[in-house]
């Protein structure tokens, strides 16, 4: 049985994991860079170990330092959170080789699903619709020839990508080579692999994902869907669960496709299968994430199930504690990602000292955050400082609660996107629920013009 976990991450997700561990009676070890000495996750854990200099490659991405911290503090497991090394098969394998439990799927599953073209082939074999495109990575020359044959727009993606990095949309043939070179540079910098693939671009879809879980004994369940269509530059900003306007037949098809994906690879942890919904009756597999998602709290709100607790339980090789009939969807939940960004300066990150903050509370409000008055946001990491989550018996009540929560959210000392979220929640297109992945960028441009 897992007794002590090292959390190979920082900030909000580390705090989130620590809270569940406390509930489960599991001790925790936080890690931190020298830039995070006073971070909240460091103060909250039972122990804390400094693992290096501020830059990620010298700290949160330094595998040997993380393993050494886990072994020296007597941990028997490592939880990677999201981002950083959470989908790194080499790190997962190293953790296991050192006699530690990896809280995530088997390394070979991460490897298989982390390669986007291999994942597409696997899903095609499972009978799940995929978008037309290259069979694997392609050179600039071959990619352009394929794009010309498919017809524009197309999208160039990093084979080992994620989080919107190493990705470019190409609307016409003359722009292909420049876009390919840009995507390759970004993919190399972010993932250490510049391989790219090309596929037809679905111009105006809904981005719908299904939360799934599998155990080591072949049992798989789903926890319904999330609408993640509100995103800027492929970065999600607002997520909802469920997607109320999804036709019931399509919803069931999505669930079954996600479960087939889970079974096909022998998935044995928490994961997410992401789809693009071209129209109410047509969807395509996009990717499968082999980690806990940033937006997992909204699924927890509508199901009442602690997904991090389940993730730890499954890593401990215990059988799935739920059948599909045990899992029910109640009400509606929404998450707004509060970022330290300047909305008037092209979403430029805004590190600095939070001179004052006030976070909302009350019925139907959940805060996942690691910020506090006096906290200095480092310039080295992601700009998200808080996840504001609300719940209601229906979508309207959930939105009303989010509006009130945003009104109470005060962050002084650095620019944030709180006001932007508040404006969105009063827009008729957003309120209709019909918005697609194009909406957020257009709405931002309108706000910047005012």
VENMO-V590197 format. One record per residue. N is the residue number from 1. RES is the residue in one letter. PHI is phi as a letter, one per 20 degrees, with the letter a starting at -180 (* if undefined). PSI is psi in degrees with one decimal (NA if undefined). BURIAL is b if it has 9 or more other C-alpha atoms within 8 Angstrom, else e. Layout:
n->N res->RES phi->PHI psi->PSI burial->BURIAL
n->N res->RES phi->PHI psi->PSI burial->BURIAL
This chain:
n->1 res->X phi->* psi->137.0 burial->e
n->2 res->X phi->f psi->128.0 burial->e
n->3 res->X phi->d psi->-29.4 burial->b
n->4 res->X phi->b psi->127.1 burial->b
n->5 res->X phi->d psi->131.9 burial->b
n->6 res->X phi->e psi->130.9 burial->b
n->7 res->X phi->d psi->108.9 burial->b
n->8 res->X phi->e psi->56.4 burial->b
n->9 res->X phi->a psi->-170.0 burial->b
n->10 res->X phi->b psi->174.4 burial->b
n->11 res->X phi->l psi->-137.8 burial->b
n->12 res->X phi->g psi->-44.8 burial->b
n->13 res->X phi->f psi->-32.9 burial->b
n->14 res->X phi->f psi->-42.5 burial->b
n->15 res->X phi->f psi->-43.5 burial->b
n->16 res->X phi->g psi->-45.4 burial->b
n->17 res->X phi->f psi->-40.7 burial->b
n->18 res->X phi->g psi->-41.3 burial->b
n->19 res->X phi->f psi->-42.9 burial->e
n->20 res->X phi->f psi->-40.3 burial->b
n->21 res->X phi->f psi->-41.0 burial->b
n->22 res->X phi->f psi->-42.7 burial->b
n->23 res->X phi->f psi->-35.1 burial->e
n->24 res->X phi->e psi->-4.5 burial->e
n->25 res->X phi->m psi->25.2 burial->e
n->26 res->X phi->d psi->132.6 burial->b
n->27 res->X phi->f psi->153.9 burial->b
n->28 res->X phi->c psi->147.3 burial->b
n->29 res->X phi->c psi->120.6 burial->b
n->30 res->X phi->e psi->151.0 burial->b
n->31 res->X phi->d psi->152.6 burial->b
n->32 res->X phi->b psi->149.4 burial->b
n->33 res->X phi->e psi->171.7 burial->b
n->34 res->X phi->f psi->-18.1 burial->b
n->35 res->X phi->f psi->-15.6 burial->e
n->36 res->X phi->d psi->22.6 burial->b
n->37 res->X phi->g psi->-37.4 burial->b
n->38 res->X phi->d psi->16.8 burial->e
n->39 res->X phi->f psi->152.2 burial->b
n->40 res->X phi->f psi->-37.4 burial->b
n->41 res->X phi->f psi->-29.6 burial->b
n->42 res->X phi->f psi->-39.2 burial->b
n->43 res->X phi->f psi->-28.7 burial->e
n->44 res->X phi->e psi->-30.2 burial->e
n->45 res->X phi->f psi->162.6 burial->b
n->46 res->X phi->f psi->-35.6 burial->e
n->47 res->X phi->c psi->161.9 burial->e
n->48 res->X phi->b psi->141.9 burial->b
n->49 res->X phi->c psi->128.6 burial->b
n->50 res->X phi->f psi->130.7 burial->b
n->51 res->X phi->d psi->8.1 burial->b
n->52 res->X phi->q psi->-171.2 burial->b
n->53 res->X phi->f psi->169.0 burial->b
n->54 res->X phi->g psi->-43.2 burial->b
n->55 res->X phi->g psi->138.0 burial->e
n->56 res->X phi->g psi->-37.6 burial->b
n->57 res->X phi->f psi->-18.6 burial->e
n->58 res->X phi->d psi->1.7 burial->b
n->59 res->X phi->b psi->-87.8 burial->b
n->60 res->X phi->f psi->-14.5 burial->b
n->61 res->X phi->d psi->5.1 burial->b
n->62 res->X phi->e psi->98.5 burial->b
n->63 res->X phi->f psi->-45.6 burial->e
n->64 res->X phi->f psi->-40.0 burial->e
n->65 res->X phi->f psi->-39.0 burial->b
n->66 res->X phi->f psi->-45.1 burial->b
n->67 res->X phi->f psi->-43.4 burial->b
n->68 res->X phi->f psi->-40.5 burial->e
n->69 res->X phi->f psi->-40.6 burial->b
n->70 res->X phi->f psi->-44.7 burial->b
n->71 res->X phi->f psi->-39.6 burial->b
n->72 res->X phi->f psi->-20.1 burial->e
n->73 res->X phi->d psi->5.7 burial->e
n->74 res->X phi->m psi->27.2 burial->e
n->75 res->X phi->f psi->151.5 burial->b
n->76 res->X phi->d psi->2.0 burial->b
n->77 res->X phi->b psi->157.5 burial->b
n->78 res->X phi->c psi->128.2 burial->b
n->79 res->X phi->d psi->122.3 burial->b
n->80 res->X phi->e psi->-7.0 burial->b
n->81 res->X phi->m psi->-138.8 burial->b
n->82 res->X phi->c psi->159.9 burial->b
n->83 res->X phi->m psi->-167.0 burial->e
n->84 res->X phi->l psi->-115.8 burial->b
n->85 res->X phi->d psi->15.5 burial->b
n->86 res->X phi->f psi->-25.9 burial->b
n->87 res->X phi->c psi->32.3 burial->b
n->88 res->X phi->d psi->107.7 burial->b
n->89 res->X phi->f psi->-34.2 burial->b
n->90 res->X phi->f psi->-42.2 burial->e
n->91 res->X phi->f psi->-43.3 burial->b
n->92 res->X phi->g psi->-41.7 burial->b
n->93 res->X phi->f psi->-40.2 burial->b
n->94 res->X phi->f psi->-40.7 burial->e
n->95 res->X phi->g psi->-48.1 burial->b
n->96 res->X phi->f psi->-37.5 burial->b
n->97 res->X phi->f psi->-24.7 burial->e
n->98 res->X phi->e psi->9.4 burial->e
n->99 res->X phi->n psi->16.1 burial->e
n->100 res->X phi->d psi->157.4 burial->b
n->101 res->X phi->e psi->129.3 burial->b
n->102 res->X phi->e psi->120.5 burial->b
n->103 res->X phi->e psi->84.9 burial->b
n->104 res->X phi->r psi->-177.9 burial->b
n->105 res->X phi->f psi->167.8 burial->b
n->106 res->X phi->g psi->144.6 burial->b
n->107 res->X phi->g psi->-38.1 burial->b
n->108 res->X phi->f psi->-28.7 burial->e
n->109 res->X phi->f psi->-43.9 burial->b
n->110 res->X phi->g psi->-43.5 burial->b
n->111 res->X phi->f psi->-46.7 burial->b
n->112 res->X phi->f psi->-42.7 burial->b
n->113 res->X phi->e psi->-20.7 burial->b
n->114 res->X phi->f psi->-28.2 burial->b
n->115 res->X phi->e psi->109.1 burial->b
n->116 res->X phi->f psi->-37.2 burial->b
n->117 res->X phi->f psi->-37.5 burial->b
n->118 res->X phi->f psi->-39.2 burial->b
n->119 res->X phi->f psi->-41.2 burial->b
n->120 res->X phi->f psi->-42.6 burial->b
n->121 res->X phi->f psi->-41.5 burial->b
n->122 res->X phi->f psi->-44.2 burial->b
n->123 res->X phi->f psi->-34.8 burial->b
n->124 res->X phi->f psi->-40.4 burial->b
n->125 res->X phi->f psi->-29.4 burial->e
n->126 res->X phi->e psi->0.2 burial->b
n->127 res->X phi->n psi->21.4 burial->e
n->128 res->X phi->e psi->131.4 burial->b
n->129 res->X phi->g psi->135.3 burial->b
n->130 res->X phi->c psi->160.8 burial->b
n->131 res->X phi->e psi->140.5 burial->b
n->132 res->X phi->f psi->134.8 burial->e
n->133 res->X phi->r psi->-162.9 burial->b
n->134 res->X phi->f psi->153.1 burial->b
n->135 res->X phi->f psi->-19.7 burial->e
n->136 res->X phi->a psi->-160.7 burial->e
n->137 res->X phi->f psi->148.8 burial->b
n->138 res->X phi->c psi->151.1 burial->b
n->139 res->X phi->f psi->169.2 burial->e
n->140 res->X phi->g psi->-42.8 burial->e
n->141 res->X phi->f psi->-50.3 burial->e
n->142 res->X phi->f psi->-35.7 burial->e
n->143 res->X phi->f psi->-41.3 burial->b
n->144 res->X phi->f psi->-40.5 burial->b
n->145 res->X phi->f psi->-41.9 burial->e
n->146 res->X phi->f psi->-43.1 burial->b
n->147 res->X phi->f psi->-41.5 burial->b
n->148 res->X phi->f psi->-35.6 burial->b
n->149 res->X phi->f psi->-39.6 burial->e
n->150 res->X phi->f psi->-35.1 burial->b
n->151 res->X phi->n psi->144.5 burial->e
n->152 res->X phi->e psi->153.2 burial->b
n->153 res->X phi->e psi->154.0 burial->b
n->154 res->X phi->c psi->168.0 burial->b
n->155 res->X phi->c psi->134.6 burial->b
n->156 res->X phi->e psi->131.1 burial->b
n->157 res->X phi->c psi->148.1 burial->b
n->158 res->X phi->f psi->133.3 burial->b
n->159 res->X phi->g psi->-39.0 burial->b
n->160 res->X phi->d psi->30.7 burial->b
n->161 res->X phi->e psi->-176.5 burial->b
n->162 res->X phi->r psi->159.6 burial->e
n->163 res->X phi->m psi->20.0 burial->e
n->164 res->X phi->n psi->3.5 burial->b
n->165 res->X phi->e psi->151.3 burial->b
n->166 res->X phi->m psi->38.7 burial->b
n->167 res->X phi->c psi->135.0 burial->b
n->168 res->X phi->b psi->136.5 burial->b
n->169 res->X phi->e psi->132.6 burial->b
n->170 res->X phi->d psi->121.1 burial->b
n->171 res->X phi->e psi->-16.1 burial->e
n->172 res->X phi->b psi->155.7 burial->e
n->173 res->X phi->g psi->-44.0 burial->b
n->174 res->X phi->f psi->-22.0 burial->e
n->175 res->X phi->e psi->-3.7 burial->b
n->176 res->X phi->f psi->-49.5 burial->b
n->177 res->X phi->f psi->-41.3 burial->b
n->178 res->X phi->f psi->-43.9 burial->e
n->179 res->X phi->f psi->-39.0 burial->b
n->180 res->X phi->f psi->-46.4 burial->b
n->181 res->X phi->f psi->-40.3 burial->e
n->182 res->X phi->f psi->-45.7 burial->b
n->183 res->X phi->f psi->-38.3 burial->b
n->184 res->X phi->f psi->-42.2 burial->b
n->185 res->X phi->f psi->-44.0 burial->b
n->186 res->X phi->f psi->-40.7 burial->b
n->187 res->X phi->f psi->-41.2 burial->b
n->188 res->X phi->f psi->-43.0 burial->b
n->189 res->X phi->f psi->-39.8 burial->e
n->190 res->X phi->e psi->-35.0 burial->e
n->191 res->X phi->c psi->-4.4 burial->b
n->192 res->X phi->m psi->16.2 burial->e
n->193 res->X phi->b psi->117.9 burial->b
n->194 res->X phi->e psi->9.9 burial->b
n->195 res->X phi->f psi->137.1 burial->b
n->196 res->X phi->c psi->153.8 burial->b
n->197 res->X phi->c psi->166.3 burial->b
n->198 res->X phi->c psi->139.2 burial->b
n->199 res->X phi->b psi->162.9 burial->b
n->200 res->X phi->f psi->138.3 burial->b
n->201 res->X phi->e psi->122.8 burial->b
n->202 res->X phi->e psi->108.6 burial->e
n->203 res->X phi->f psi->-34.6 burial->e
n->204 res->X phi->b psi->61.6 burial->e
n->205 res->X phi->e psi->173.4 burial->b
n->206 res->X phi->e psi->143.3 burial->b
n->207 res->X phi->d psi->105.7 burial->b
n->208 res->X phi->d psi->135.1 burial->b
n->209 res->X phi->c psi->151.9 burial->b
n->210 res->X phi->d psi->124.8 burial->b
n->211 res->X phi->f psi->127.2 burial->b
n->212 res->X phi->c psi->167.3 burial->b
n->213 res->X phi->b psi->144.0 burial->b
n->214 res->X phi->c psi->154.5 burial->b
n->215 res->X phi->d psi->-179.0 burial->b
n->216 res->X phi->f psi->-0.2 burial->b
n->217 res->X phi->d psi->14.8 burial->e
n->218 res->X phi->n psi->7.2 burial->b
n->219 res->X phi->e psi->130.8 burial->b
n->220 res->X phi->c psi->143.2 burial->b
n->221 res->X phi->b psi->160.6 burial->b
n->222 res->X phi->d psi->160.4 burial->b
n->223 res->X phi->c psi->36.9 burial->b
n->224 res->X phi->m psi->-172.1 burial->b
n->225 res->X phi->d psi->163.0 burial->b
n->226 res->X phi->c psi->143.0 burial->b
n->227 res->X phi->e psi->113.5 burial->b
n->228 res->X phi->d psi->34.6 burial->b
n->229 res->X phi->f psi->-16.8 burial->b
n->230 res->X phi->e psi->97.0 burial->b
n->231 res->X phi->b psi->147.9 burial->b
n->232 res->X phi->c psi->125.9 burial->b
n->233 res->X phi->l psi->42.4 burial->e
n->234 res->X phi->m psi->13.5 burial->e
n->235 res->X phi->d psi->121.4 burial->e
n->236 res->X phi->f psi->143.3 burial->b
n->237 res->X phi->c psi->-35.8 burial->b
n->238 res->X phi->c psi->135.4 burial->b
n->239 res->X phi->c psi->149.4 burial->b
n->240 res->X phi->c psi->154.4 burial->b
n->241 res->X phi->b psi->131.8 burial->b
n->242 res->X phi->e psi->-173.7 burial->b
n->243 res->X phi->e psi->100.6 burial->b
n->244 res->X phi->f psi->-31.3 burial->e
n->245 res->X phi->e psi->6.1 burial->e
n->246 res->X phi->f psi->124.1 burial->e
n->247 res->X phi->g psi->142.3 burial->e
n->248 res->X phi->f psi->-35.9 burial->e
n->249 res->X phi->f psi->-42.4 burial->e
n->250 res->X phi->f psi->-39.2 burial->b
n->251 res->X phi->g psi->-47.3 burial->b
n->252 res->X phi->f psi->-37.7 burial->e
n->253 res->X phi->f psi->-39.3 burial->e
n->254 res->X phi->f psi->-46.4 burial->b
n->255 res->X phi->g psi->-44.6 burial->b
n->256 res->X phi->f psi->-38.4 burial->e
n->257 res->X phi->f psi->-43.0 burial->b
n->258 res->X phi->f psi->-41.1 burial->b
n->259 res->X phi->f psi->-35.3 burial->b
n->260 res->X phi->f psi->-40.5 burial->b
n->261 res->X phi->f psi->-43.2 burial->b
n->262 res->X phi->f psi->-47.3 burial->b
n->263 res->X phi->f psi->-35.8 burial->b
n->264 res->X phi->f psi->-37.2 burial->b
n->265 res->X phi->d psi->2.4 burial->e
n->266 res->X phi->m psi->43.8 burial->b
n->267 res->X phi->f psi->135.8 burial->b
n->268 res->X phi->c psi->40.6 burial->b
n->269 res->X phi->a psi->-168.4 burial->b
n->270 res->X phi->f psi->140.3 burial->b
n->271 res->X phi->b psi->175.3 burial->b
n->272 res->X phi->c psi->131.9 burial->b
n->273 res->X phi->d psi->122.6 burial->b
n->274 res->X phi->d psi->138.6 burial->b
n->275 res->X phi->c psi->153.9 burial->b
n->276 res->X phi->d psi->128.4 burial->b
n->277 res->X phi->d psi->104.3 burial->b
n->278 res->X phi->f psi->-37.2 burial->b
n->279 res->X phi->b psi->174.0 burial->e
n->280 res->X phi->g psi->-19.1 burial->e
n->281 res->X phi->d psi->1.0 burial->e
n->282 res->X phi->c psi->121.5 burial->e
n->283 res->X phi->c psi->159.6 burial->b
n->284 res->X phi->c psi->143.8 burial->b
n->285 res->X phi->f psi->135.9 burial->b
n->286 res->X phi->d psi->-57.6 burial->b
n->287 res->X phi->a psi->168.0 burial->b
n->288 res->X phi->c psi->123.9 burial->b
n->289 res->X phi->e psi->128.7 burial->b
n->290 res->X phi->d psi->46.7 burial->b
n->291 res->X phi->b psi->175.4 burial->b
n->292 res->X phi->f psi->142.3 burial->b
n->293 res->X phi->e psi->154.4 burial->b
n->294 res->X phi->g psi->-39.5 burial->e
n->295 res->X phi->e psi->13.8 burial->e
n->296 res->X phi->g psi->-25.6 burial->b
n->297 res->X phi->f psi->-30.8 burial->b
n->298 res->X phi->f psi->-31.0 burial->b
n->299 res->X phi->f psi->-38.6 burial->b
n->300 res->X phi->f psi->-37.1 burial->b
n->301 res->X phi->f psi->-38.5 burial->b
n->302 res->X phi->e psi->-13.7 burial->b
n->303 res->X phi->d psi->-21.4 burial->b
n->304 res->X phi->m psi->15.6 burial->e
n->305 res->X phi->d psi->130.8 burial->e
n->306 res->X phi->e psi->106.0 burial->e
n->307 res->X phi->f psi->-30.2 burial->b
n->308 res->X phi->f psi->-40.5 burial->b
n->309 res->X phi->f psi->-43.2 burial->b
n->310 res->X phi->f psi->-41.0 burial->b
n->311 res->X phi->g psi->-43.1 burial->b
n->312 res->X phi->f psi->-41.4 burial->b
n->313 res->X phi->g psi->-44.1 burial->b
n->314 res->X phi->f psi->-35.6 burial->b
n->315 res->X phi->f psi->-26.2 burial->b
n->316 res->X phi->e psi->9.4 burial->b
n->317 res->X phi->m psi->26.7 burial->e
n->318 res->X phi->e psi->150.6 burial->b
n->319 res->X phi->f psi->156.6 burial->b
n->320 res->X phi->g psi->123.4 burial->b
n->321 res->X phi->e psi->-0.7 burial->e
n->322 res->X phi->c psi->145.3 burial->e
n->323 res->X phi->e psi->167.5 burial->e
n->324 res->X phi->f psi->-31.0 burial->e
n->325 res->X phi->f psi->-17.3 burial->e
n->326 res->X phi->e psi->-15.1 burial->e
n->327 res->X phi->d psi->122.3 burial->b
n->328 res->X phi->c psi->151.8 burial->e
n->329 res->X phi->d psi->121.4 burial->e
n->330 res->X phi->c psi->124.9 burial->e
n->331 res->X phi->m psi->-153.6 burial->b
n->332 res->X phi->b psi->143.2 burial->b
n->333 res->X phi->c psi->153.9 burial->b
n->334 res->X phi->b psi->146.3 burial->b
n->335 res->X phi->c psi->130.0 burial->b
n->336 res->X phi->d psi->125.4 burial->b
n->337 res->X phi->e psi->114.9 burial->b
n->338 res->X phi->e psi->116.8 burial->b
n->339 res->X phi->d psi->147.0 burial->b
n->340 res->X phi->e psi->82.3 burial->b
n->341 res->X phi->c psi->149.3 burial->b
n->342 res->X phi->e psi->106.2 burial->b
n->343 res->X phi->f psi->-21.1 burial->b
n->344 res->X phi->e psi->-5.2 burial->e
n->345 res->X phi->c psi->48.2 burial->e
n->346 res->X phi->l psi->38.5 burial->e
n->347 res->X phi->m psi->32.9 burial->e
n->348 res->X phi->f psi->132.4 burial->e
n->349 res->X phi->g psi->144.5 burial->b
n->350 res->X phi->c psi->72.9 burial->b
n->351 res->X phi->f psi->160.3 burial->b
n->352 res->X phi->q psi->-174.0 burial->b
n->353 res->X phi->e psi->130.1 burial->b
n->354 res->X phi->e psi->108.1 burial->b
n->355 res->X phi->f psi->-23.9 burial->b
n->356 res->X phi->a psi->140.3 burial->b
n->357 res->X phi->b psi->144.3 burial->b
n->358 res->X phi->c psi->124.6 burial->e
n->359 res->X phi->d psi->143.3 burial->e
n->360 res->X phi->f psi->166.6 burial->b
n->361 res->X phi->b psi->-164.4 burial->e
n->362 res->X phi->o psi->177.1 burial->e
n->363 res->X phi->f psi->133.0 burial->e
n->364 res->X phi->n psi->11.3 burial->b
n->365 res->X phi->d psi->132.2 burial->b
n->366 res->X phi->c psi->136.8 burial->e
n->367 res->X phi->d psi->123.9 burial->b
n->368 res->X phi->d psi->106.2 burial->b
n->369 res->X phi->b psi->161.5 burial->b
n->370 res->X phi->c psi->13.8 burial->b
n->371 res->X phi->e psi->158.8 burial->e
n->372 res->X phi->b psi->163.0 burial->e
n->373 res->X phi->f psi->125.5 burial->e
n->374 res->X phi->n psi->-10.4 burial->e
n->375 res->X phi->f psi->136.0 burial->b
n->376 res->X phi->d psi->115.2 burial->e
n->377 res->X phi->f psi->117.8 burial->e
n->378 res->X phi->f psi->153.5 burial->b
n->379 res->X phi->e psi->5.3 burial->e
n->380 res->X phi->e psi->-11.9 burial->e
n->381 res->X phi->c psi->-171.9 burial->e
n->382 res->X phi->g psi->149.9 burial->e
n->383 res->X phi->e psi->-2.6 burial->b
n->384 res->X phi->f psi->127.0 burial->b
n->385 res->X phi->d psi->-11.5 burial->b
n->386 res->X phi->a psi->145.7 burial->b
n->387 res->X phi->d psi->118.3 burial->b
n->388 res->X phi->e psi->118.6 burial->b
n->389 res->X phi->c psi->131.9 burial->b
n->390 res->X phi->c psi->159.1 burial->b
n->391 res->X phi->c psi->145.1 burial->b
n->392 res->X phi->b psi->164.8 burial->b
n->393 res->X phi->f psi->-17.1 burial->b
n->394 res->X phi->b psi->176.8 burial->e
n->395 res->X phi->f psi->-40.8 burial->b
n->396 res->X phi->f psi->-45.8 burial->e
n->397 res->X phi->f psi->-37.5 burial->b
n->398 res->X phi->f psi->-43.9 burial->b
n->399 res->X phi->f psi->-42.7 burial->b
n->400 res->X phi->g psi->-42.0 burial->e
n->401 res->X phi->f psi->-38.7 burial->b
n->402 res->X phi->f psi->-39.1 burial->b
n->403 res->X phi->g psi->-46.2 burial->b
n->404 res->X phi->f psi->-39.1 burial->e
n->405 res->X phi->f psi->-41.5 burial->b
n->406 res->X phi->f psi->-36.2 burial->b
n->407 res->X phi->f psi->-31.8 burial->e
n->408 res->X phi->e psi->-10.5 burial->b
n->409 res->X phi->e psi->115.8 burial->b
n->410 res->X phi->c psi->122.9 burial->b
n->411 res->X phi->c psi->113.3 burial->b
n->412 res->X phi->d psi->148.2 burial->b
n->413 res->X phi->o psi->-29.2 burial->b
n->414 res->X phi->c psi->148.7 burial->b
n->415 res->X phi->f psi->145.7 burial->b
n->416 res->X phi->c psi->176.7 burial->b
n->417 res->X phi->d psi->20.7 burial->b
n->418 res->X phi->g psi->-47.6 burial->b
n->419 res->X phi->f psi->-39.7 burial->e
n->420 res->X phi->f psi->-46.4 burial->b
n->421 res->X phi->g psi->-41.8 burial->b
n->422 res->X phi->f psi->-40.4 burial->b
n->423 res->X phi->f psi->-42.3 burial->e
n->424 res->X phi->g psi->-42.4 burial->b
n->425 res->X phi->f psi->2.2 burial->b
n->426 res->X phi->d psi->5.3 burial->e
n->427 res->X phi->e psi->136.4 burial->e
n->428 res->X phi->f psi->-36.0 burial->e
n->429 res->X phi->f psi->-44.5 burial->e
n->430 res->X phi->f psi->-43.5 burial->b
n->431 res->X phi->f psi->-28.1 burial->e
n->432 res->X phi->f psi->-23.2 burial->e
n->433 res->X phi->n psi->2.8 burial->e
n->434 res->X phi->e psi->0.0 burial->e
n->435 res->X phi->f psi->151.3 burial->b
n->436 res->X phi->d psi->-172.3 burial->b
n->437 res->X phi->f psi->-13.6 burial->b
n->438 res->X phi->e psi->-18.5 burial->b
n->439 res->X phi->f psi->-46.2 burial->b
n->440 res->X phi->f psi->-42.1 burial->b
n->441 res->X phi->f psi->-43.8 burial->b
n->442 res->X phi->f psi->-39.2 burial->e
n->443 res->X phi->f psi->-39.6 burial->b
n->444 res->X phi->f psi->-43.2 burial->b
n->445 res->X phi->f psi->-38.8 burial->e
n->446 res->X phi->f psi->-43.1 burial->e
n->447 res->X phi->f psi->-38.6 burial->e
n->448 res->X phi->f psi->-24.6 burial->e
n->449 res->X phi->f psi->-20.9 burial->e
n->450 res->X phi->f psi->NA burial->e
